[in-house]
Amino acid sequence: MITTQSYDVAIVGGGMVGLATACGLAGAGVKTLVIDAGRSEAVSGHPRLRVSAINQASRRLLNNLGAWQYLDAQRTGRYSRMEVWDKDGLGKIQFDAESLSESVLGAIIENDAIAHALAKRAAELPKLTHLEAVSMDRLAFGERETWLTLSNGEQVSAALVVAADGAQSQVRTLCQIPLTFWDYGHHAIVATVHTELAHADTARQAFFEDGVLAFLPLHDPHLCSIVWSVSPEQAAGLLGVDDEEFAKRLTVAMDGRMGLCSLAGDRQRQSFPLRMRYARHFARHRLLLAGDAAHTIHPLAGQGVNLGFLDAAAIIDTVSGLKQSGKDIGEYRHLRSLERARKADALEMITVMEGFRQLFAGSNPIKKAIRDLGLNLVDSVSPLKTLFIQQAMGKKSELPALCR
C-alpha cells in the first residue's frame, strides 16, 4: 500500500531561490518539502564560473534566514565601488558605498556556495524536508490539494506547489503556462580571470556598440569573474581561440584598465544564450512560480538572482501570513495580490534592462550623444546618483519584511 506524505508547501527546485523560500517558510512553521534534482556539496578549489552580485536586500534576506553565516568568507567577494562607461563614447558614471555611509554596495558570491549555505541552514529546520537527487515525475492538481509523484517512487501531497525549477521549468511546462519571451541576440561568456592590477573591490562594466563586458571582483584582489555579452558569432570566435589570444582580446576590450589579464582557476570558458522570459501567470490555484521559472532578464546589471530572492521573500510573507491566519494557502484568491506585485516588479526590471540594452546598442550618433549625456548627467547630479546607487543596492521603498 502506497502512503502519501502531506505537506503545506512542496517546492520543486533546490537552487538558491527554492531553498531560500523553503528556509523562510519552514522557519515560520510551515511544513515544507523541497524536491531537489541536484545535490548540495561544499564549494572548494577554483572559483566556480557562475556567480551572482548580491545586493544589500538579498544579503539581509540570507542573514535573516540564518544562511549567511554558512558562507565561506574566503569565497565571498565584496564591491564598494562601481564604474560604468561607454567604451565607444564619453559617457561614464562612478559611485561608491561611502557616499551613502555604507561599507559595501554588495557581494560577489558563487551560486553553488549560496545554495550550499542555504542547504546547511535547511538541514537545521525541523519543519523542512530536503530531498536531494530526486525529481518530480508527475503532478496533479485537485480542488483542495496537489499530488506529486517523485522519481524515487514516493507520492506526496501539498496545499501549495512552488515552481522554483529554473528557466526551463518542468512545472511551468506541465501546467501549460505561456511565456512572453525574446532572444537578446547575445551569448554570455563567463570565466574567471587574473588581473595584473588589483580590482580594489570595484565592479566594472563597459558598454560596446555590440555587447557588454563586466568584471566582478572576487575575494582574491587579483581575481575577477567576467560576463562578456556578445553576438553568437563573436562568442564562437572568442571560445575558439587559445587561452593567450582570449586573454589578449580581453585586455584590449578593457583598454588595459586592469593591466594584463589571463585566464585563472581551471581556465575554463563557458557560453550560454541570453533570453528574456516572462510567464503570463505567476500564480494559479495551488501554484506559485518563483525565480527563473517566472522570469529571466539580461544579466547586464546582475539583478536576476536579486529579483528571485524578492520573489522568495514575498512568498514567505504571504504564505506564512495565510497559514497563521488559518486561511487556505493554496487558494488563488489569496495569492492574487502577491502575483500582481511580483509581476509588476519583474516587468519593471525587464523594461529597465531592455531600455539600457537598446540605448547602448549600435553606433547611431544620436544614441551615442543621448547615452553619453545621460550617464554624465547622473554622475554629476547628486540626487539622481543617490537614487541610482540605492536601486543597485536593492533599497526600494517597499520591501518584504525579511529583506529590510
Summary of the structure (lengths in Angstrom):
residues: 404
radius of gyration: 21.5
end to end distance: 47.7
largest distance: 72.4
contacts: 1408
relative contact order: 0.18
helix: 38%
strand: 31%
